[in-house]
Amino acid sequence: MLIDTHAHLYSEEFQQDLSETITRAQNIGVKRILLPNIDTESISEMEKVCKNFPECIPMMGLHPGYVKEDWEQQLNLIEQKLFESPEKYCAVGEIGIDLYWDTTFCEQQKIAFRKQINWAKELKLPIAIHCRNAFDEIFEILDSENATELKGVFHCFTGNLEQANHILSYGGFKLGIGGVITYKKSELPEVIKQVDLKHIVLETDAPYLPPVPFRGKRNESAYVSLVAEKLAEIYACSVSEISEKTTQNAIHLFQLGKFGVI
Ligand code: NI
């Protein structure tokens, strides 16, 4: 049994063959797929997918890359949606700071991140963090928000050992590992080797960041098995041990018992 803790299956890349995509994932043992939200526009598609495919569980949040001129309006709508029925969501996500492409809305991103952290605190939900070129900014906010009371995941973690240890020092955070760990030039295997498996959850970030040998193609949840295989190599253990432990980590972090996963 595997869990893909981060996949955007509602994106248009899957419009033609979503049902087949989910069947392929199920066939290799993927039991649940967690869908992080992007902005107010992605909500209806995400809801549709979760209604048609009960193995998909939604998150609710505003992605930092979509914090633009209308960010306050976006945030209000997303807040409404989240607080209307918080039991529907397994996390507040994806939220965070992204300073890779554009730093124009850096300050707004910070405010939005802080605000969403406080929703998570209030609702006792974990957070799914998107962090790109922004470890220092994110750590500063987490430190000031008393992150030891928070739970969550650093989705698509690609940092160094020092950053990994900083994250783990909060106590309630896991590292989300996806296709990047299979890339030839990635230094991530060396870092992850020094992190206990109990801190790891699997993800794809589909349709983005496909693992080897699918680079350049569309990523999908079934490829999470390639991430598990790579981790088995890194930890020198069986793939089933990786599956079992990372699944337990995900169930525990996202309280998936509430969604019918034991
Ligand atoms: Ni994402």
Residues whose N, C-alpha, C, O or C-beta is under 5 A from the ligand:
A	BS01	NI	none
